[in-house]
Amino acid sequence: MKINLNPDWQAVLSDEIGKPYFNDLLLSLEDEYKNQICYPPTDLIFSAFNHCSFQDTKVVIIGQDPYHGVGEANGLSFSVNDNVKIPPSLRNIFRELNTDFDSVFMPTSGNLEFWAKQGVLLLNASLTVRKDTPNSHKHLKWNLFTDAVIKIISDQKENVVFLLWGAFAQKKGLKIDRTKHFVLESGHPSPMSANQGKWFGNKHFTKTNEFLKSKEIPEIKWL
């Protein structure tokens, strides 16, 4: 399988994508996409990187794996294609945004490309999934690659905001250098977590912008 990866990220990740496990991963993906229905489409697997260069990355939001329904996944964590019903977790993200910014705007599209283009890396731990089977590509060692991405950002950049929603993301972000970066943690925006009072009211979006502003980094237009 050919890698469709932004040249800026390709340079930063050259050592990682040259490792034997990554070649094995690509071979396994080729087999999976040939014999199973998998998401997102192959040309969108690395969308998170292609919409948000390494140089421009100022916020990282970590998800688990892509949506597994027909036509949903577009390669960005928590994001879906235009004209797809907004999933419950993303609806809760938008609800928190509205509360955080004292707004009453509810987007009609769940496509978060406009965040990515402002420097928000929407990174899933696994970049692919089988249809209707959550976490089905965990065994392909995507975690080695995405752990390396997080470490490279932590090591080579400063003043990046990491938004870690839920126990999975928090575990994924354990090795982030918190002396150089701003890390915010809360419950996951899924209905189960949100309804237990672990999501709403975290104010992560205004806190992110306040931090960026304090470092004279352009803020994110979330809505």
Number of C-alpha atoms within 10 A of each C-alpha: 13 9 12 15 19 17 14 14 16 17 12 16 17 11 9 16 17 10 11 9 16 17 14 13 18 16 14 15 20 14 12 16 17 10 9 12 15 24 26 26 14 18 13 19 22 20 24 24 25 20 23 24 22 24 12 14 20 27 26 20 18 26 23 20 25 30 27 21 17 13 15 22 27 25 31 33 25 27 23 24 18 15 12 16 13 21 15 12 18 20 19 20 18 21 18 21 24 16 15 17 14 9 12 11 13 13 11 11 14 21 22 20 21 14 20 25 17 20 22 27 28 24 25 22 25 24 27 31 26 20 17 14 12 16 17 16 20 16 10 18 15 20 18 14 20 18 14 14 19 19 16 15 20 20 13 9 15 15 18 23 24 26 22 24 21 20 13 15 22 19 10 18 20 10 12 18 15 15 9 14 19 19 21 17 17 21 21 22 25 19 15 13 16 18 12 10 13 17 24 22 14 18 16 22 19 16 15 22 19 14 16 20 13 11 10 9 14 13 18 21 10 15 13
